[in-house]
Amino acid sequence: MAPIKEDAAEPRYASAPPIRSFGPENQADPSRLKRPNPQRTMWDTIVSGAGAVIAVALIVIGAAAVYGGNFGRDNVQDRLAPEHVAFPPMDAMTPQEQEQLGKFAGQTVDTGPEAEGFARYIGGHLAEVNEGATYSETSAAARAEGLDPEIAADLQVKADTLFKGETLRSILLNAYGWWTVATIALSVGFALIAAGLVLAVLSVLGFRHARRTGGMSGTLEVV
């Protein structure tokens, strides 16, 4: 009986790729690490330019808001200061007034918050003129038909007092309103200027990055 001839076994790793050397000859060429990307450069420039335009607009608008805010506050002070309206000293206030308005005691009214405080001070006294009735209500009562002349005259005096007090309160509250608007404009103006400066710095950095890198993309090519 003839001996059985065994087939030679194929090499187990015959199909495996040869191991490449990592010597200098196989290292990537530094010139192939990055390649130009004109589209990236264009978008960097567009975004940075848009940021610069917005930054300038924010700074200009913010400066205008700051100017308007300062003008409004100065205008309120210029109108209030010549009137020499002042809060009474602490010892001349009632306990309730001391609790609500004690921080303004003895101060001259020349700011918005002080004007609002003095308007409340006047309102408290006006409530005592005719048992809380307003000028309109008191004036209408003084003109009622068949009213005793003495009572009508007394009501008319009270109506005049209420008219003057309510007019002053209206002026003071109007000053407080404009002071508040001016203060908000100031705050918004400073915030816009700060945002504009930050955006301007980012835009400058964006232009520098686009110019320095030339719009290179970080693609690594290894052969």
TORRO-483988 format. One record per residue (C-alpha): x negated, y, z; residue in one letter. Coordinates in steps of 0.1 Angstrom, whole numbers, padded with zeros to 4 digits, always signed. Example, Ala and Ser with C-alpha at 12.3 -4.5 7.8 and 13.67 -1.06 7.14 Angstrom:
2
-0123-0045+0078a-0137-0011+0071s
***
This chain:
223
+0000+0000+0000m-0014+0033-0011a-0020+0058+0016p+0004+0087+0018i-0013+0120+0007k-0003+0148+0029e+0002+0182+0013d-0021+0209+0026a-0002+0232+0049a+0001+0267+0037e-0016+0293+0058p+0008+0306+0084r+0000+0342+0078y-0007+0341+0041a+0019+0368+0034s+0008+0392+0061a-0007+0424+0049p-0044+0429+0055p-0054+0449+0085i-0064+0483+0075r-0094+0500+0091s-0089+0532+0110f-0122+0545+0100g-0128+0580+0087p-0121+0569+0052e-0085+0561+0061n-0077+0592+0082q-0052+0617+0068a-0066+0646+0049d-0060+0678+0071p-0048+0695+0039s-0019+0671+0037r-0007+0676+0073l+0015+0705+0062k+0029+0718+0030r+0044+0751+0020p+0082+0756+0025n+0092+0788+0007p+0129+0783+0017q+0119+0782+0054r+0099+0814+0050t+0129+0831+0033m+0153+0822+0060w+0129+0832+0088d+0125+0866+0071t+0163+0870+0066i+0171+0861+0102v+0144+0883+0116s+0154+0912+0094g+0191+0908+0105a+0180+0907+0141g+0160+0939+0136a+0190+0957+0121v+0213+0946+0149i+0187+0956+0175a+0185+0991+0161v+0223+0993+0161a+0225+0982+0197l+0199+1007+0208i+0216+1035+0190v+0251+1027+0203i+0237+1021+0238g+0220+1055+0237a+0252+1072+0226a+0271+1054+0254a+0245+1065+0280v+0247+1101+0267y+0286+1100+0268g+0285+1085+0303g+0262+1112+0316n+0282+1139+0300f+0314+1126+0315g+0301+1124+0350r+0284+1158+0347d+0316+1173+0334n+0336+1160+0363v+0311+1174+0388q+0310+1208+0370d+0348+1210+0374r+0350+1198+0410l+0321+1215+0426a+0333+1252+0421p+0365+1244+0439e+0347+1237+0472h+0372+1211+0483v+0359+1193+0514a+0371+1165+0537f+0377+1175+0573p+0352+1164+0599p+0356+1130+0615m+0371+1144+0648d+0398+1163+0628a+0411+1131+0611m+0438+1108+0624t+0428+1072+0634p+0443+1060+0602q+0424+1086+0581e+0392+1077+0599q+0397+1041+0590e+0404+1047+0554q+0384+1079+0546l+0359+1081+0574g+0329+1076+0550k+0339+1108+0533f+0342+1129+0565a+0327+1164+0561g+0317+1158+0524q+0324+1182+0495t+0345+1166+0468v+0323+1166+0436d+0323+1129+0425t+0350+1106+0412g+0352+1083+0443p+0354+1114+0465e+0382+1128+0443a+0402+1096+0446e+0396+1096+0484g+0408+1132+0488f+0439+1124+0466a+0448+1097+0491r+0442+1122+0520y+0466+1146+0504i+0491+1119+0497g+0492+1110+0534g+0500+1146+0543h+0526+1150+0515l+0545+1120+0528a+0552+1140+0560e+0566+1171+0543v+0600+1157+0536n+0601+1122+0550e+0583+1107+0520g+0604+1124+0493a+0587+1136+0462t+0587+1171+0447y+0613+1160+0421s+0636+1145+0447e+0632+1175+0471t+0638+1201+0444s+0669+1183+0432a+0682+1182+0468a+0676+1219+0472a+0698+1227+0441r+0727+1205+0452a+0761+1222+0450e+0777+1233+0482g+0745+1231+0502l+0740+1254+0532d+0717+1283+0520p+0694+1279+0549e+0689+1242+0543i+0685+1249+0506a+0658+1275+0513a+0640+1251+0536d+0641+1223+0510l+0628+1248+0484q+0598+1257+0505v+0591+1220+0510k+0595+1214+0472a+0569+1241+0465d+0545+1225+0490t+0550+1191+0474l+0546+1206+0439f+0512+1221+0448k+0500+1190+0466g+0511+1166+0438e+0495+1188+0412t+0462+1188+0431l+0465+1150+0435r+0471+1146+0398s+0440+1167+0390i+0418+1148+0414l+0430+1114+0401l+0424+1125+0365n+0389+1134+0375a+0385+1100+0391y+0397+1083+0359g+0372+1101+0337w+0345+1095+0362w+0353+1057+0361t+0353+1057+0323v+0320+1076+0322a+0305+1051+0347t+0316+1021+0326i+0301+1038+0295a+0268+1042+0313l+0267+1006+0324s+0276+0993+0289v+0250+1017+0274g+0222+1004+0295f+0232+0968+0288a+0233+0975+0250l+0199+0991+0251i+0184+0962+0271a+0199+0937+0246a+0186+0957+0217g+0151+0958+0231l+0151+0921+0237v+0164+0914+0202l+0138+0937+0187a+0110+0918+0204v+0124+0885+0192l+0126+0899+0157s+0090+0911+0157v+0080+0876+0170l+0100+0861+0142g+0083+0882+0115f+0049+0873+0130r+0057+0836+0130h+0068+0837+0094a+0037+0856+0083r+0013+0835+0103r+0026+0801+0093t+0035+0810+0058g+0066+0790+0062g+0047+0757+0067m+0067+0726+0076s+0053+0701+0100g+0054+0671+0076t+0026+0646+0080l+0016+0627+0048e-0006+0596+0054v-0017+0575+0024v
***
